[in-house]
Amino acid sequence: MKNLQIIQIVIAALLMLAILLQNRGAGLSGVFGGTGNIYRTKRGIEKKLFIATIILAVLFFSISLAVILLYKG
């Protein structure tokens, strides 16, 4: 039970870091007069970070559900 809680804390920290790293570059286009409404594809590290964020979110949700079910029973 304790191991799942520790894993949940580690995944939560990694998920927060991944989200913050994605949002860091989002507002830079407005500084130089560009609009942020341009559609572009994710490439390289940005795509890997996006996929890692999704995986971490699914893992966090799954482990949270497991902790609730194990704690209840």
C-alpha positions in Angstrom: 0.0 0.0 0.0 2.8 2.4 0.9 4.7 1.6 -2.3 1.7 2.6 -4.4 1.4 5.9 -2.6 5.1 6.6 -3.1 4.8 5.8 -6.8 1.7 8.0 -7.1 3.7 11.0 -5.6 6.6 10.4 -8.0 4.2 10.2 -11.0 2.4 13.4 -9.8 5.7 15.3 -9.6 6.7 14.1 -13.1 3.3 14.9 -14.5 3.5 18.5 -13.1 6.9 18.9 -14.6 5.8 17.7 -18.0 2.8 20.0 -18.0 4.9 23.0 -17.0 7.6 22.3 -19.6 4.8 22.3 -22.3 3.4 25.6 -21.2 6.7 27.3 -21.1 7.0 27.9 -24.8 3.3 28.6 -25.5 3.4 32.4 -24.8 6.6 33.3 -26.6 4.9 34.0 -29.9 3.0 36.9 -28.4 6.2 38.6 -27.3 7.5 39.0 -30.8 4.2 40.1 -32.3 3.1 36.8 -33.7 -0.3 35.2 -33.0 -0.5 31.9 -31.2 -3.4 30.7 -33.4 -1.2 29.1 -36.0 -1.7 25.4 -36.5 1.5 23.4 -36.5 2.5 19.8 -35.9 4.5 18.7 -32.9 7.9 17.4 -33.7 10.9 16.1 -31.9 11.1 16.6 -28.1 7.8 18.5 -28.1 6.0 15.4 -29.4 7.8 13.1 -27.0 6.9 15.4 -24.1 3.2 15.5 -25.2 3.0 11.7 -25.4 4.8 11.3 -22.1 2.3 13.7 -20.5 -0.6 11.5 -21.7 1.1 8.3 -20.5 1.8 9.9 -17.1 -1.8 11.1 -16.8 -3.1 7.6 -17.5 -0.7 6.0 -15.0 -1.6 8.6 -12.4 -5.3 7.9 -12.8 -4.8 4.1 -12.8 -2.7 4.2 -9.6 -5.1 6.6 -7.9 -8.0 4.2 -8.7 -5.9 1.3 -7.4 -5.1 3.1 -4.1 -8.8 3.9 -3.6 -9.9 0.3 -4.3 -7.2 -1.2 -2.1 -7.8 1.2 0.8 -11.6 0.6 0.6 -11.2 -3.2 0.8 
